[in-house]
Each structure stands twice: as C-alpha cells, then as structure tokens.
Amino acid sequence: MRHKVDGRLFGRPANQRKALLRGIVTALFENQRIETTVAKAKEAKRIAERMITFGIKGDLHSKRQVLSYVTAKDIAFKLFTEIAPRFTGRNGGYLRLVQTGQRLKDSAPMAILEFIDYEAVKKPKGKAAKAEKTEKKD
C-alpha cells in the first residue's frame, strides 16, 4: 500500500526519474514555458516553485540547493538574476498549468507549464518584433 507516499514514479528507476524532472525544470527556466504531459507538469511544478523560492531568498545556501538540482550554471544564474526578482512580493503560485488536450499518438493528456507573468515577458515574433526594433531605434 502507498498510503501517504508522495510523488509520482513514472514507471522509471529513481535515477531516470530524477534526470527527467531535472531536464523539465531546467527547460522551464530556460524557455519560460514548456508543453508536457499533465503528470510530468504537476511534478515539475512542485520542484520548480521550490527552486524559485530559493531564488527569492538568494543566500549562499539557496544557491547551493539550486545548483545541486539545476546543473546548468547559466540557467541557475538566470533564475537568481531574472526570474526570481519578478516574484519577490509573492508567497508562492509562480507557475500556471494549462491543460491543452490529448497527444495524437497515445492520447496522453497534455498541459502547458508557464510562469504566471509569461505574457508580459515573452518576446514578440514576426512583424511585431520588427516593428518593436524600429521603434527602439527612433
């Protein structure tokens, strides 16, 4: 029985599960938004919100905790300098989980995991980006 045993196993050994979640969290911090299955997104959300809380604290112990999980130093630096300062006045709830539909191949329920201020942060593409560049030059 698994009474009060927390976390999903994803049918994988512990080292593969840890590597999977590390990759998802690192990709989330790098791209600000990812699409994955609902179960993986829920587990990654738990870990990523804990990492953002460490980023808000910003002390040496917090940096070491984050670097023990997010192995890419540039992504960890981005967490402490760009991502965490956006949420300094907030007590949690940094991420949004939007369920999108089902994957075509295996009908797995899919979701988008993104920061709550993603719309304000995202970079415009196409014609909007060109118009913004011309405005900055003037």
C-alpha positions as CSV (number, residue, x, y, z in Angstrom):
1,M,0.0,0.0,0.0
2,R,1.1,3.5,-0.8
3,H,-0.7,5.4,1.9
4,K,0.6,9.0,2.2
5,V,3.5,8.3,-0.1
6,D,4.1,11.5,-2.1
7,G,5.3,11.9,-5.7
8,R,4.8,10.1,-9.0
9,L,7.1,7.3,-10.1
10,F,6.5,7.4,-13.9
11,G,7.4,3.8,-14.2
12,R,11.1,4.6,-14.0
13,P,14.0,3.9,-11.7
14,A,15.0,6.7,-9.3
15,N,18.0,8.0,-11.3
16,Q,16.0,8.2,-14.5
17,R,13.1,9.9,-12.8
18,K,15.4,12.5,-11.2
19,A,17.1,13.1,-14.6
20,L,13.7,13.5,-16.3
21,L,12.5,16.1,-13.8
22,R,15.8,17.9,-13.8
23,G,15.6,18.3,-17.5
24,I,12.0,19.5,-17.4
25,V,12.7,22.1,-14.7
26,T,15.9,23.3,-16.5
27,A,14.0,23.6,-19.8
28,L,11.2,25.6,-18.0
29,F,13.7,28.1,-16.5
30,E,15.4,28.4,-19.9
31,N,12.3,28.8,-22.1
32,Q,9.8,30.3,-19.6
33,R,7.1,27.9,-21.0
34,I,7.0,24.1,-21.8
35,E,4.5,21.6,-23.0
36,T,4.5,18.1,-21.5
37,T,2.1,15.6,-20.0
38,V,-0.1,16.6,-17.1
39,A,1.5,14.3,-14.6
40,K,5.0,15.4,-15.5
41,A,4.0,19.0,-15.4
42,K,2.4,18.7,-11.9
43,E,5.6,17.1,-10.5
44,A,7.9,19.6,-12.3
45,K,5.7,22.4,-10.9
46,R,6.3,21.3,-7.3
47,I,10.1,21.3,-7.8
48,A,10.3,24.5,-9.9
49,E,8.3,26.5,-7.4
50,R,10.7,25.3,-4.6
51,M,13.6,26.4,-6.8
52,I,12.0,29.9,-7.4
53,T,11.6,30.3,-3.6
54,F,15.3,29.5,-3.2
55,G,16.0,32.1,-5.8
56,I,14.0,34.7,-3.9
57,K,15.9,34.1,-0.8
58,G,19.2,34.4,-2.7
59,D,21.6,33.4,0.1
60,L,24.5,31.1,-0.3
61,H,22.7,28.0,0.9
62,S,19.9,28.7,-1.5
63,K,22.3,28.9,-4.4
64,R,23.9,25.6,-3.4
65,Q,20.5,24.0,-3.2
66,V,19.5,25.2,-6.7
67,L,22.9,24.2,-8.2
68,S,22.5,20.7,-6.7
69,Y,19.3,20.3,-8.8
70,V,19.7,22.6,-11.8
71,T,23.1,21.6,-13.1
72,A,23.5,24.2,-15.8
73,K,25.2,27.2,-14.1
74,D,23.9,29.7,-16.7
75,I,20.3,28.6,-16.1
76,A,20.8,28.8,-12.3
77,F,22.3,32.3,-12.8
78,K,19.2,33.3,-14.9
79,L,17.0,32.0,-12.1
80,F,18.6,34.3,-9.5
81,T,19.0,37.4,-11.6
82,E,16.0,37.4,-13.9
83,I,13.3,35.0,-12.8
84,A,13.3,35.3,-9.0
85,P,13.2,39.1,-8.8
86,R,9.9,39.1,-10.7
87,F,8.3,37.3,-7.8
88,T,9.8,38.9,-4.8
89,G,6.5,40.1,-3.3
90,R,4.7,36.8,-3.9
91,N,4.3,33.9,-1.5
92,G,4.1,31.1,-4.0
93,G,2.0,30.3,-7.0
94,Y,4.6,31.3,-9.5
95,L,3.6,28.8,-12.2
96,R,0.4,28.2,-14.2
97,L,-0.7,24.8,-15.5
98,V,-3.0,24.9,-18.5
99,Q,-4.4,21.6,-19.8
100,T,-4.4,21.7,-23.6
101,G,-5.8,18.4,-24.9
102,Q,-4.5,15.0,-25.8
103,R,-1.4,13.9,-27.7
104,L,-2.2,12.3,-31.1
105,K,0.0,9.2,-30.8
106,D,-1.0,7.8,-27.4
107,S,-3.8,10.1,-26.2
108,A,-1.8,11.2,-23.2
109,P,-3.3,14.4,-21.6
110,M,-1.0,17.3,-22.3
111,A,-0.5,20.6,-20.5
112,I,1.4,23.8,-20.8
113,L,3.5,24.8,-17.8
114,E,4.4,28.5,-17.8
115,F,5.2,31.4,-15.4
116,I,2.2,33.5,-14.4
117,D,3.7,36.6,-16.0
118,Y,4.6,34.8,-19.2
119,E,2.5,37.1,-21.5
120,A,4.3,40.2,-20.2
121,V,7.8,38.6,-20.6
122,K,7.6,36.8,-23.9
123,K,9.4,38.2,-26.9
124,P,7.3,39.1,-29.9
125,K,7.9,37.3,-33.1
126,G,7.5,38.2,-36.8
127,K,6.1,41.6,-37.8
128,A,5.6,42.7,-34.2
129,A,9.3,42.1,-33.4
130,K,10.4,44.1,-36.5
131,A,8.0,47.0,-35.5
132,E,9.4,47.0,-32.0
133,K,13.0,47.1,-33.2
134,T,12.3,50.1,-35.4
135,E,10.6,51.9,-32.5
136,K,13.7,51.4,-30.3
137,K,16.0,52.8,-33.0
138,D,14.0,56.1,-33.2
